[in-house]
Amino acid sequence: MNSHFVQGYIREFQRDDIYDIMDIARNSFSEYYSSSLIMDLYSAWPQAFRVYVLNESVQGFVIGARNHEGEARILLLAVRSELRSQGIGKSLMENFINFAIQNHLMSIRLEVKVDNEPAIAFYRRFGFVITSRIKGYYSDSSDAFTMWKII
Ligand SMILES: CC(C)(COP(=O)(O)OP(=O)(O)OC[C@H]1O[C@@H](n2cnc3c(N)ncnc32)[C@H](O)[C@@H]1OP(=O)(O)O)[C@@H](O)C(=O)NCCC(=O)NCCS
């Protein structure tokens, strides 16, 4: 995996990116996220919504939030399906971790579907550990694992 790394860059979300974000989200999550929900998440912590740009298009994104004092939260993270396993998710994660450290946060928490094995493997790779299981977290009533990492 990752024998071929792509060369893009990360910048903060801009409003015109919403179409690409919706497209990536539709193809990445079984859950439906409306554009207004995504814009609500954006307004919670605008600087923590970052996109990965390659060939002038958004190919991945991370949306973060501040949970409570000292903790960051990853709300959504996705990479366009055709471009996975090429280091884009890793770049977004490293960028988000650095951003959280710069903001004096001490840990990161996230929820992931219990059957989303690729994402769980991805988060483990960065040192996240499963701390709990939340019953019926998703709209299809499936469970989530909470994963957590000290930074
Ligand atoms: C999870 C996701 C963001 C990973 O992005 P990606 O660009 O494919 O990941 P990368 O290529 O940067 O991989 C980084 C590391 O994660 C691990 N990893 C990534 N995908 C993996 C998979 N399918 N199985 C096992 N490990 C995996 C790799 O080992 C890699 O480590 P390495 O650098 O040591 O090889 C991507 O699979 C995705 O968008 N999934 C759908 C949306 C989703 O489920 N998001 C998470 C829930 S919010």
The ligand as a MOL file (V3000), in Angstrom:
LIG
                    3D

  0  0  0     0  0            999 V3000
M  V30 BEGIN CTAB
M  V30 COUNTS 48 50 0 0 0
M  V30 BEGIN ATOM
M  V30 1 C -10.3850 5.9690 5.7910 0
M  V30 2 C -9.8630 6.7480 4.5730 0
M  V30 3 C -10.0850 8.2390 4.8180 0
M  V30 4 C -8.3440 6.4700 4.3990 0
M  V30 5 O -7.8490 7.3240 3.3870 0
M  V30 6 P -6.6890 6.8460 2.3640 0
M  V30 7 O -6.2660 8.0300 1.5830 0
M  V30 8 O -7.1560 5.6630 1.6090 0
M  V30 9 O -5.5590 6.3900 3.3980 0
M  V30 10 P -3.9600 6.4530 3.1860 0
M  V30 11 O -3.6240 5.9680 1.8120 0
M  V30 12 O -3.4550 7.7950 3.5400 0
M  V30 13 O -3.4830 5.3830 4.2590 0
M  V30 14 C -2.8260 5.7300 5.4800 0
M  V30 15 C -2.6040 4.5210 6.3360 0
M  V30 16 O -3.8650 3.9220 6.7150 0
M  V30 17 C -3.8400 2.5060 6.4700 0
M  V30 18 N -5.0030 2.1370 5.6460 0
M  V30 19 C -5.6590 2.9260 4.7570 0
M  V30 20 N -6.6630 2.2470 4.1730 0
M  V30 21 C -6.6220 0.9870 4.6930 0
M  V30 22 C -7.3870 -0.2000 4.4890 0
M  V30 23 N -8.3820 -0.2270 3.5960 0
M  V30 24 N -7.0670 -1.3030 5.1930 0
M  V30 25 C -6.0360 -1.2940 6.0740 0
M  V30 26 N -5.2630 -0.1960 6.3160 0
M  V30 27 C -5.5610 0.9180 5.6410 0
M  V30 28 C -2.6200 2.1840 5.6600 0
M  V30 29 O -1.9260 1.1650 6.3160 0
M  V30 30 C -1.8070 3.4460 5.6000 0
M  V30 31 O -0.6480 3.2580 6.3490 0
M  V30 32 P 0.8130 3.1960 5.6420 0
M  V30 33 O 1.1130 4.6210 5.2630 0
M  V30 34 O 1.6510 2.6680 6.7260 0
M  V30 35 O 0.6560 2.2880 4.4530 0
M  V30 36 C -10.5860 6.2750 3.2670 0
M  V30 37 O -10.5310 4.8710 3.2010 0
M  V30 38 C -12.0410 6.7110 3.1270 0
M  V30 39 O -12.3380 7.8090 2.6390 0
M  V30 40 N -13.0070 5.8490 3.5380 0
M  V30 41 C -14.4350 6.1360 3.3810 0
M  V30 42 C -14.9030 7.1780 4.3770 0
M  V30 43 C -14.7140 6.7070 5.8020 0
M  V30 44 O -14.9990 5.5740 6.1320 0
M  V30 45 N -14.2060 7.6240 6.6660 0
M  V30 46 C -13.9650 7.3230 8.0550 0
M  V30 47 C -15.1530 7.4160 8.9070 0
M  V30 48 S -15.5910 9.1370 9.2300 0
M  V30 END ATOM
M  V30 BEGIN BOND
M  V30 1 1 1 2
M  V30 2 1 2 3
M  V30 3 1 2 4
M  V30 4 1 2 36
M  V30 5 1 4 5
M  V30 6 1 5 6
M  V30 7 2 6 7
M  V30 8 1 6 8
M  V30 9 1 6 9
M  V30 10 1 9 10
M  V30 11 2 10 11
M  V30 12 1 10 12
M  V30 13 1 10 13
M  V30 14 1 13 14
M  V30 15 1 14 15
M  V30 16 1 15 16
M  V30 17 1 15 30
M  V30 18 1 16 17
M  V30 19 1 17 18
M  V30 20 1 17 28
M  V30 21 1 18 19
M  V30 22 1 18 27
M  V30 23 2 19 20
M  V30 24 1 20 21
M  V30 25 1 21 22
M  V30 26 2 21 27
M  V30 27 1 22 23
M  V30 28 2 22 24
M  V30 29 1 24 25
M  V30 30 2 25 26
M  V30 31 1 26 27
M  V30 32 1 28 29
M  V30 33 1 28 30
M  V30 34 1 30 31
M  V30 35 1 31 32
M  V30 36 2 32 33
M  V30 37 1 32 34
M  V30 38 1 32 35
M  V30 39 1 36 37
M  V30 40 1 36 38
M  V30 41 2 38 39
M  V30 42 1 38 40
M  V30 43 1 40 41
M  V30 44 1 41 42
M  V30 45 1 42 43
M  V30 46 2 43 44
M  V30 47 1 43 45
M  V30 48 1 45 46
M  V30 49 1 46 47
M  V30 50 1 47 48
M  V30 END BOND
M  V30 END CTAB
M  END
